[in-house]
């Protein structure tokens, strides 16, 4: 690697986004995501941890009912325990059996959580097996000392880092890149399993892409059939007409911060592909008041980036004009 990449430089926040969309190297050691797991399981070698987990008698039903399993997700430690236990069950045959604990967790519980509505397709066993095999395959490659570095820096699918300029108050994921002294504050990451596996197996760098949200999101056609905010329960339903057919979910924001997400479902009855509509139904507990000054932004996301928005006044119970 060149000295220019190895030496950190003090650069401005604007400079940090200059190379967005171009593959860069993420510094695993300084980024330190998923620390709750690694603080609980402090092993010098990944092989020792995997041997212990292979022998671990794990009661899936008991573990899956815990608060960490139900709500912490990637930020917790239990998700990754189930992930690695499932990996040890996969290793002997390179097959995902019906009693694989990670398969059970993904299809029975995690896929139904609202935090990532795109994961709901994982409740279908065949889709879940396909996704798990891809994740465990990356673990296999990253666990090979002689080839892991080349794989991580040249072949592994880049981790996507989603940012805003300037960052929002809840954009707290600190991502360090090779050659940069200061971290970039991310809103979302697509590639947690690659980052976790790289840290587990002692890989120093993985490829990443920085993707910045546009400052101005265009307003798109819509109708709002129902809108209500009773106490902390927010309910909104009807349809939107985004500029792309590749959208995957709707994100509800207030003052730039995310309240919740829900799926978008294509209206397959419409023959005109250029005018495809997507229906949605929000029913979530949120923290928001019905103050006149607050506007809910309904952001339509494509690959986790907003491509259209609808504004709704929280006090008017009707679409913003």
Secondary structure as GFF3:
##gff-version 3
##sequence-region A 1 321
A	DSSP	alpha_helix	3	6	.	.	.	ID=ss1
A	DSSP	alpha_helix	13	16	.	.	.	ID=ss2
A	DSSP	beta_strand	24	27	.	.	.	ID=ss3
A	DSSP	alpha_helix	28	31	.	.	.	ID=ss4
A	DSSP	alpha_helix	35	40	.	.	.	ID=ss5
A	DSSP	alpha_helix	46	55	.	.	.	ID=ss6
A	DSSP	alpha_helix	60	64	.	.	.	ID=ss7
A	DSSP	alpha_helix	67	67	.	.	.	ID=ss8
A	DSSP	pi_helix	68	72	.	.	.	ID=ss9
A	DSSP	three_ten_helix	73	75	.	.	.	ID=ss10
A	DSSP	alpha_helix	78	91	.	.	.	ID=ss11
A	DSSP	alpha_helix	101	108	.	.	.	ID=ss12
A	DSSP	three_ten_helix	110	112	.	.	.	ID=ss13
A	DSSP	three_ten_helix	114	123	.	.	.	ID=ss14
A	DSSP	alpha_helix	125	142	.	.	.	ID=ss15
A	DSSP	alpha_helix	148	150	.	.	.	ID=ss16
A	DSSP	pi_helix	151	155	.	.	.	ID=ss17
A	DSSP	beta_strand	159	163	.	.	.	ID=ss18
A	DSSP	beta_strand	173	175	.	.	.	ID=ss19
A	DSSP	beta_strand	184	186	.	.	.	ID=ss20
A	DSSP	beta_strand	188	190	.	.	.	ID=ss21
A	DSSP	alpha_helix	192	200	.	.	.	ID=ss22
A	DSSP	beta_strand	205	212	.	.	.	ID=ss23
A	DSSP	beta_strand	221	230	.	.	.	ID=ss24
A	DSSP	beta_strand	233	241	.	.	.	ID=ss25
A	DSSP	beta_strand	249	254	.	.	.	ID=ss26
A	DSSP	beta_strand	257	263	.	.	.	ID=ss27
A	DSSP	beta_strand	265	266	.	.	.	ID=ss28
A	DSSP	three_ten_helix	273	275	.	.	.	ID=ss29
A	DSSP	beta_strand	278	285	.	.	.	ID=ss30
A	DSSP	beta_strand	295	302	.	.	.	ID=ss31
A	DSSP	beta_strand	305	313	.	.	.	ID=ss32
A	DSSP	beta_strand	318	319	.	.	.	ID=ss33
###
